[in-house]
Structures are given as C-alpha cells and as structure tokens.
Amino acid sequence: MTITVDASFEVLPFTRTCRHIWEDGDHVLIGVSPGNSYFSAERIRSLAGWAVSRFAQVDFVYADLHVDRMFAAFGHTREHARKRAAKEIKAVRRRILKGVEESGHPHAEIRVRALSEFQPNPVYQLLHRRVLHFLETDEEFRRGCEEMALHFVGPKLPEGESITADQLQVCFDYMAAELPFFVDTPSILDVPSSVAAYHVKMPLTDVLFARGGGLRATRNQAYAVVRPEAGQAPHPAPVAAPPPAHRPPTTGGNADERRAA
C-alpha cells in the first residue's frame, strides 16, 4: 500500500501492521551506509524535515562496523581498506550532520549515532546473538541473507566470478550488526514502536515480517519503503544499509518474549 506523505516522499508500509505502527508515529529509524550516494546531504535534509514532521522521535544510525573488512574482502589491501573505511565513515557522518543542521531541527530532536555505539547495549547484544544463531540454524533465514548479500555486492564482483566463502562471511557479519534494528528497535531504543525506513525493499523483508516462524520482527517493529515520488527516483544503492540504523531495554518483557508469534 502507498501513503503519499508530502510532495517529496511516498511511503509503502510492508504489512497492515506496519501501516498501523506507521500511523502511531512513535519513532522512525533511518539507517545510512558509507559509500551510498543516495544519502547526500540534501537527501538527509529532506528526510530529516519529513521525519520530524511525522514522528515523535527520529534516529539516524550509520554503519561503521566491518566496513574495513568489506573493502579488504573485495580487493583492497588491509592498510588501504582501513584508511578507506575511516574516510567513508567520517564522510557519511559529516553528510548526516550537515543535512540535519540544514533541516532546521536541532540534534536534540534528531539523534545521529554510529552503529558501534550500541555494542555495549545488552538488548542489542542479545538480538545480535540471535541473528548469528539463526544464520547457523535457519536455512530460510540464511538463504535470505545470501540473497541480500548478492543483491548489494554482486555488481562489485568481476564478470564471471562468484562470491567466495570469505566474502560471504564478511557480508554476513556486516548485516548481522545491522539486523537487530530490523527485529526489535523498540527494545534497543526504549520506544513504544518503531518504523525502519529505507528507500528499497530488502530481500530479507519477507523473512522477518511475513513468515510464520523463525527469527521475526516484534509486533511493534515495522518496515516501510520511503522513497522520492515519481520524477525523483533514487540512484541504485551500492552498499547495504540499514537501515541501516540504528538506550536501555523497555519494560514489559525482553526481546525474546516480545518476538512476534
């Protein structure tokens, strides 16, 4: 379903429940990946202004984990990969902060944080372990992760070459760091409900939001495609994000207890 929010963006909640959570307007998380040209400072400015007008709380979370390993796995030397990752991460943070500032909303209203800042969070740690567990034990989930990896890094492979086991593992580690926010952002950030917003549908969306068992998003976690309306189509995303995106746990049950049945 499509909800036209304003003259700039259209919104497509993935399920009816996602739409209800969207309408609640409690929180939106916008994940941003280094090296993704879609997320220009101008795009961030537009997203920030739109998000604040619709949601009580807004978080931009940018990926900064395993970025150097991704570069190394796809042909860079370790030293070059480290330097390039640091440069890309610094640049994406700068773009987000510039866009938020130009939106006219103070950082008190829009929080900007790196994914690594959540590593000490016990709920994030629990969800991260669950993601890793299902990668090892759930064939459907692992297959979805493989499809997602190929969707984003396939174009980077030399013609005629397939992704190697080492490259796939790095992609899994990169995604596993982000996926807790697609499963249960409300518990990580202590918000009533949350919408993970991204500009394309991810290959894992069906696995987390539509199937009947296994690792699933919690009942108060939503996913929605938020993209420029016709005539303002986004550029293809070269790097997975999530989004990207990304406080103490909520009361009323831990992440396991609140997982959707």
Contacts in CASP RR format, 6 or more apart in sequence:
PFRMAT RR
TARGET T0000
AUTHOR 0000-0000-0000
METHOD contacts of the structure
MODEL  1
MTITVDASFEVLPFTRTCRHIWEDGDHVLIGVSPGNSYFSAERIRSLAGW
AVSRFAQVDFVYADLHVDRMFAAFGHTREHARKRAAKEIKAVRRRILKGV
EESGHPHAEIRVRALSEFQPNPVYQLLHRRVLHFLETDEEFRRGCEEMAL
HFVGPKLPEGESITADQLQVCFDYMAAELPFFVDTPSILDVPSSVAAYHV
KMPLTDVLFARGGGLRATRNQAYAVVRPEAGQAPHPAPVAAPPPAHRPPT
TGGNADERRAA
1 12 0 8 1.000
1 13 0 8 1.000
1 19 0 8 1.000
2 10 0 8 1.000
2 11 0 8 1.000
2 12 0 8 1.000
3 10 0 8 1.000
3 11 0 8 1.000
3 12 0 8 1.000
3 13 0 8 1.000
3 19 0 8 1.000
3 22 0 8 1.000
4 10 0 8 1.000
4 11 0 8 1.000
4 229 0 8 1.000
5 11 0 8 1.000
5 50 0 8 1.000
5 54 0 8 1.000
6 50 0 8 1.000
6 53 0 8 1.000
7 229 0 8 1.000
8 46 0 8 1.000
8 50 0 8 1.000
8 228 0 8 1.000
8 229 0 8 1.000
8 232 0 8 1.000
9 46 0 8 1.000
9 47 0 8 1.000
9 50 0 8 1.000
9 226 0 8 1.000
9 227 0 8 1.000
9 228 0 8 1.000
9 229 0 8 1.000
10 226 0 8 1.000
10 227 0 8 1.000
10 228 0 8 1.000
10 229 0 8 1.000
11 22 0 8 1.000
11 224 0 8 1.000
11 225 0 8 1.000
11 226 0 8 1.000
12 201 0 8 1.000
12 224 0 8 1.000
12 225 0 8 1.000
12 226 0 8 1.000
12 227 0 8 1.000
13 19 0 8 1.000
13 21 0 8 1.000
13 22 0 8 1.000
13 195 0 8 1.000
13 222 0 8 1.000
13 223 0 8 1.000
13 224 0 8 1.000
14 201 0 8 1.000
14 205 0 8 1.000
14 209 0 8 1.000
14 210 0 8 1.000
14 222 0 8 1.000
14 223 0 8 1.000
14 224 0 8 1.000
14 225 0 8 1.000
15 209 0 8 1.000
15 210 0 8 1.000
15 222 0 8 1.000
17 219 0 8 1.000
17 222 0 8 1.000
18 195 0 8 1.000
18 209 0 8 1.000
18 222 0 8 1.000
18 223 0 8 1.000
18 224 0 8 1.000
19 222 0 8 1.000
21 193 0 8 1.000
21 194 0 8 1.000
21 195 0 8 1.000
21 220 0 8 1.000
21 221 0 8 1.000
21 222 0 8 1.000
22 195 0 8 1.000
22 222 0 8 1.000
22 224 0 8 1.000
24 192 0 8 1.000
24 193 0 8 1.000
25 54 0 8 1.000
25 55 0 8 1.000
25 56 0 8 1.000
25 193 0 8 1.000
25 195 0 8 1.000
26 55 0 8 1.000
26 56 0 8 1.000
26 57 0 8 1.000
26 191 0 8 1.000
26 192 0 8 1.000
26 193 0 8 1.000
26 194 0 8 1.000
27 55 0 8 1.000
27 56 0 8 1.000
27 57 0 8 1.000
27 58 0 8 1.000
27 59 0 8 1.000
27 185 0 8 1.000
27 186 0 8 1.000
27 189 0 8 1.000
27 191 0 8 1.000
27 192 0 8 1.000
27 193 0 8 1.000
27 194 0 8 1.000
27 195 0 8 1.000
28 51 0 8 1.000
28 54 0 8 1.000
28 55 0 8 1.000
28 57 0 8 1.000
28 58 0 8 1.000
28 59 0 8 1.000
28 194 0 8 1.000
28 195 0 8 1.000
28 197 0 8 1.000
29 59 0 8 1.000
29 61 0 8 1.000
29 181 0 8 1.000
29 185 0 8 1.000
29 189 0 8 1.000
29 194 0 8 1.000
29 195 0 8 1.000
29 196 0 8 1.000
29 197 0 8 1.000
29 243 0 8 1.000
29 244 0 8 1.000
29 245 0 8 1.000
29 246 0 8 1.000
30 47 0 8 1.000
30 51 0 8 1.000
30 58 0 8 1.000
30 59 0 8 1.000
30 60 0 8 1.000
30 61 0 8 1.000
30 197 0 8 1.000
30 198 0 8 1.000
30 243 0 8 1.000
30 244 0 8 1.000
30 245 0 8 1.000
31 60 0 8 1.000
31 61 0 8 1.000
31 62 0 8 1.000
31 63 0 8 1.000
31 178 0 8 1.000
31 181 0 8 1.000
31 196 0 8 1.000
31 197 0 8 1.000
31 198 0 8 1.000
31 241 0 8 1.000
31 242 0 8 1.000
31 243 0 8 1.000
31 244 0 8 1.000
31 245 0 8 1.000
31 246 0 8 1.000
32 39 0 8 1.000
32 44 0 8 1.000
32 60 0 8 1.000
32 61 0 8 1.000
32 62 0 8 1.000
32 63 0 8 1.000
32 92 0 8 1.000
32 96 0 8 1.000
32 241 0 8 1.000
32 242 0 8 1.000
32 243 0 8 1.000
32 244 0 8 1.000
32 245 0 8 1.000
33 39 0 8 1.000
33 62 0 8 1.000
33 63 0 8 1.000
33 92 0 8 1.000
33 237 0 8 1.000
33 239 0 8 1.000
33 240 0 8 1.000
33 241 0 8 1.000
33 242 0 8 1.000
33 243 0 8 1.000
33 244 0 8 1.000
34 62 0 8 1.000
34 63 0 8 1.000
34 64 0 8 1.000
34 67 0 8 1.000
34 85 0 8 1.000
34 88 0 8 1.000
34 89 0 8 1.000
34 91 0 8 1.000
34 92 0 8 1.000
34 239 0 8 1.000
35 88 0 8 1.000
35 91 0 8 1.000
35 92 0 8 1.000
35 238 0 8 1.000
35 239 0 8 1.000
36 92 0 8 1.000
36 237 0 8 1.000
36 238 0 8 1.000
36 239 0 8 1.000
36 241 0 8 1.000
37 235 0 8 1.000
37 238 0 8 1.000
38 199 0 8 1.000
38 234 0 8 1.000
38 235 0 8 1.000
38 237 0 8 1.000
39 92 0 8 1.000
39 95 0 8 1.000
39 96 0 8 1.000
39 241 0 8 1.000
40 95 0 8 1.000
41 95 0 8 1.000
41 98 0 8 1.000
41 99 0 8 1.000
41 102 0 8 1.000
42 99 0 8 1.000
44 60 0 8 1.000
44 95 0 8 1.000
44 96 0 8 1.000
44 98 0 8 1.000
44 99 0 8 1.000
44 100 0 8 1.000
44 103 0 8 1.000
45 98 0 8 1.000
45 99 0 8 1.000
45 100 0 8 1.000
45 102 0 8 1.000
45 103 0 8 1.000
46 103 0 8 1.000
47 226 0 8 1.000
48 58 0 8 1.000
48 60 0 8 1.000
48 99 0 8 1.000
48 100 0 8 1.000
48 103 0 8 1.000
48 105 0 8 1.000
48 110 0 8 1.000
49 103 0 8 1.000
49 104 0 8 1.000
49 105 0 8 1.000
50 226 0 8 1.000
51 58 0 8 1.000
51 110 0 8 1.000
51 197 0 8 1.000
52 58 0 8 1.000
52 103 0 8 1.000
52 105 0 8 1.000
52 109 0 8 1.000
52 110 0 8 1.000
55 195 0 8 1.000
57 111 0 8 1.000
57 189 0 8 1.000
57 191 0 8 1.000
58 109 0 8 1.000
58 110 0 8 1.000
58 111 0 8 1.000
59 110 0 8 1.000
59 111 0 8 1.000
59 112 0 8 1.000
59 113 0 8 1.000
59 189 0 8 1.000
59 245 0 8 1.000
59 246 0 8 1.000
60 96 0 8 1.000
60 100 0 8 1.000
60 110 0 8 1.000
60 111 0 8 1.000
60 112 0 8 1.000
60 113 0 8 1.000
60 245 0 8 1.000
61 113 0 8 1.000
61 114 0 8 1.000
61 115 0 8 1.000
61 118 0 8 1.000
61 181 0 8 1.000
61 242 0 8 1.000
61 243 0 8 1.000
61 244 0 8 1.000
61 245 0 8 1.000
61 246 0 8 1.000
62 89 0 8 1.000
62 92 0 8 1.000
62 93 0 8 1.000
62 96 0 8 1.000
62 112 0 8 1.000
62 113 0 8 1.000
62 114 0 8 1.000
62 115 0 8 1.000
62 244 0 8 1.000
62 245 0 8 1.000
62 246 0 8 1.000
63 115 0 8 1.000
63 174 0 8 1.000
63 177 0 8 1.000
63 178 0 8 1.000
63 241 0 8 1.000
63 242 0 8 1.000
63 244 0 8 1.000
64 89 0 8 1.000
64 114 0 8 1.000
64 115 0 8 1.000
64 116 0 8 1.000
65 115 0 8 1.000
65 116 0 8 1.000
65 119 0 8 1.000
65 173 0 8 1.000
65 174 0 8 1.000
65 177 0 8 1.000
66 170 0 8 1.000
66 173 0 8 1.000
66 174 0 8 1.000
66 177 0 8 1.000
67 85 0 8 1.000
67 88 0 8 1.000
67 89 0 8 1.000
67 174 0 8 1.000
68 78 0 8 1.000
68 81 0 8 1.000
68 82 0 8 1.000
68 84 0 8 1.000
68 85 0 8 1.000
68 86 0 8 1.000
69 81 0 8 1.000
69 170 0 8 1.000
69 173 0 8 1.000
69 174 0 8 1.000
70 81 0 8 1.000
70 85 0 8 1.000
70 153 0 8 1.000
70 170 0 8 1.000
70 171 0 8 1.000
70 174 0 8 1.000
71 80 0 8 1.000
71 81 0 8 1.000
71 84 0 8 1.000
71 85 0 8 1.000
72 78 0 8 1.000
72 81 0 8 1.000
72 170 0 8 1.000
73 166 0 8 1.000
73 167 0 8 1.000
73 170 0 8 1.000
74 153 0 8 1.000
74 156 0 8 1.000
74 157 0 8 1.000
74 167 0 8 1.000
75 81 0 8 1.000
76 84 0 8 1.000
89 114 0 8 1.000
93 112 0 8 1.000
93 114 0 8 1.000
96 112 0 8 1.000
97 107 0 8 1.000
97 112 0 8 1.000
100 107 0 8 1.000
100 110 0 8 1.000
100 112 0 8 1.000
103 110 0 8 1.000
113 246 0 8 1.000
115 177 0 8 1.000
115 178 0 8 1.000
115 244 0 8 1.000
115 245 0 8 1.000
115 246 0 8 1.000
118 124 0 8 1.000
118 180 0 8 1.000
118 188 0 8 1.000
118 246 0 8 1.000
119 125 0 8 1.000
121 188 0 8 1.000
121 247 0 8 1.000
121 248 0 8 1.000
122 249 0 8 1.000
123 180 0 8 1.000
123 184 0 8 1.000
123 187 0 8 1.000
123 188 0 8 1.000
123 248 0 8 1.000
123 249 0 8 1.000
123 254 0 8 1.000
123 255 0 8 1.000
124 180 0 8 1.000
124 188 0 8 1.000
126 254 0 8 1.000
126 255 0 8 1.000
126 256 0 8 1.000
127 179 0 8 1.000
127 180 0 8 1.000
127 183 0 8 1.000
127 184 0 8 1.000
127 187 0 8 1.000
127 188 0 8 1.000
127 255 0 8 1.000
128 176 0 8 1.000
128 177 0 8 1.000
128 179 0 8 1.000
128 180 0 8 1.000
130 183 0 8 1.000
130 215 0 8 1.000
130 255 0 8 1.000
130 256 0 8 1.000
131 176 0 8 1.000
131 179 0 8 1.000
131 180 0 8 1.000
131 183 0 8 1.000
131 215 0 8 1.000
132 176 0 8 1.000
134 141 0 8 1.000
134 142 0 8 1.000
134 214 0 8 1.000
134 215 0 8 1.000
135 141 0 8 1.000
135 142 0 8 1.000
135 145 0 8 1.000
135 172 0 8 1.000
135 176 0 8 1.000
136 142 0 8 1.000
138 214 0 8 1.000
138 215 0 8 1.000
140 207 0 8 1.000
140 211 0 8 1.000
140 214 0 8 1.000
141 204 0 8 1.000
141 207 0 8 1.000
141 214 0 8 1.000
141 215 0 8 1.000
144 203 0 8 1.000
144 204 0 8 1.000
144 207 0 8 1.000
145 171 0 8 1.000
145 172 0 8 1.000
145 175 0 8 1.000
145 204 0 8 1.000
146 168 0 8 1.000
147 203 0 8 1.000
147 204 0 8 1.000
148 171 0 8 1.000
148 175 0 8 1.000
148 202 0 8 1.000
148 203 0 8 1.000
148 204 0 8 1.000
148 240 0 8 1.000
149 163 0 8 1.000
149 168 0 8 1.000
149 171 0 8 1.000
149 172 0 8 1.000
149 175 0 8 1.000
149 240 0 8 1.000
150 163 0 8 1.000
151 202 0 8 1.000
151 203 0 8 1.000
151 240 0 8 1.000
152 171 0 8 1.000
152 237 0 8 1.000
152 238 0 8 1.000
152 239 0 8 1.000
152 240 0 8 1.000
153 163 0 8 1.000
153 167 0 8 1.000
153 171 0 8 1.000
153 240 0 8 1.000
154 163 0 8 1.000
155 238 0 8 1.000
156 238 0 8 1.000
157 163 0 8 1.000
163 171 0 8 1.000
171 240 0 8 1.000
174 240 0 8 1.000
175 240 0 8 1.000
178 240 0 8 1.000
178 241 0 8 1.000
178 242 0 8 1.000
178 243 0 8 1.000
178 244 0 8 1.000
178 245 0 8 1.000
178 246 0 8 1.000
179 204 0 8 1.000
180 188 0 8 1.000
181 188 0 8 1.000
181 196 0 8 1.000
181 242 0 8 1.000
181 243 0 8 1.000
181 244 0 8 1.000
181 245 0 8 1.000
181 246 0 8 1.000
182 196 0 8 1.000
182 204 0 8 1.000
182 208 0 8 1.000
182 217 0 8 1.000
182 221 0 8 1.000
182 223 0 8 1.000
182 242 0 8 1.000
182 243 0 8 1.000
183 208 0 8 1.000
183 215 0 8 1.000
183 216 0 8 1.000
183 217 0 8 1.000
183 218 0 8 1.000
183 221 0 8 1.000
183 255 0 8 1.000
183 259 0 8 1.000
184 217 0 8 1.000
184 218 0 8 1.000
184 221 0 8 1.000
184 255 0 8 1.000
184 258 0 8 1.000
184 259 0 8 1.000
185 191 0 8 1.000
185 194 0 8 1.000
185 196 0 8 1.000
185 221 0 8 1.000
185 246 0 8 1.000
186 192 0 8 1.000
186 193 0 8 1.000
186 194 0 8 1.000
186 218 0 8 1.000
186 220 0 8 1.000
186 221 0 8 1.000
186 250 0 8 1.000
187 218 0 8 1.000
187 249 0 8 1.000
187 250 0 8 1.000
187 254 0 8 1.000
187 255 0 8 1.000
187 258 0 8 1.000
188 246 0 8 1.000
188 247 0 8 1.000
188 249 0 8 1.000
189 247 0 8 1.000
190 247 0 8 1.000
190 248 0 8 1.000
190 249 0 8 1.000
190 250 0 8 1.000
191 250 0 8 1.000
192 220 0 8 1.000
193 220 0 8 1.000
193 221 0 8 1.000
193 222 0 8 1.000
194 220 0 8 1.000
194 221 0 8 1.000
194 222 0 8 1.000
195 222 0 8 1.000
195 223 0 8 1.000
195 224 0 8 1.000
196 221 0 8 1.000
196 222 0 8 1.000
196 223 0 8 1.000
196 224 0 8 1.000
196 242 0 8 1.000
196 243 0 8 1.000
196 244 0 8 1.000
196 245 0 8 1.000
197 224 0 8 1.000
197 225 0 8 1.000
197 226 0 8 1.000
197 243 0 8 1.000
198 223 0 8 1.000
198 225 0 8 1.000
198 226 0 8 1.000
198 241 0 8 1.000
198 242 0 8 1.000
198 243 0 8 1.000
198 244 0 8 1.000
199 225 0 8 1.000
199 226 0 8 1.000
199 227 0 8 1.000
199 228 0 8 1.000
199 234 0 8 1.000
199 237 0 8 1.000
200 225 0 8 1.000
200 227 0 8 1.000
200 234 0 8 1.000
200 237 0 8 1.000
201 225 0 8 1.000
202 240 0 8 1.000
202 242 0 8 1.000
205 223 0 8 1.000
207 215 0 8 1.000
208 215 0 8 1.000
208 216 0 8 1.000
208 217 0 8 1.000
208 223 0 8 1.000
209 216 0 8 1.000
209 217 0 8 1.000
209 223 0 8 1.000
215 259 0 8 1.000
216 259 0 8 1.000
216 260 0 8 1.000
217 223 0 8 1.000
217 260 0 8 1.000
218 255 0 8 1.000
218 258 0 8 1.000
218 259 0 8 1.000
218 260 0 8 1.000
219 258 0 8 1.000
219 260 0 8 1.000
220 258 0 8 1.000
227 233 0 8 1.000
227 234 0 8 1.000
228 234 0 8 1.000
249 255 0 8 1.000
252 258 0 8 1.000
END
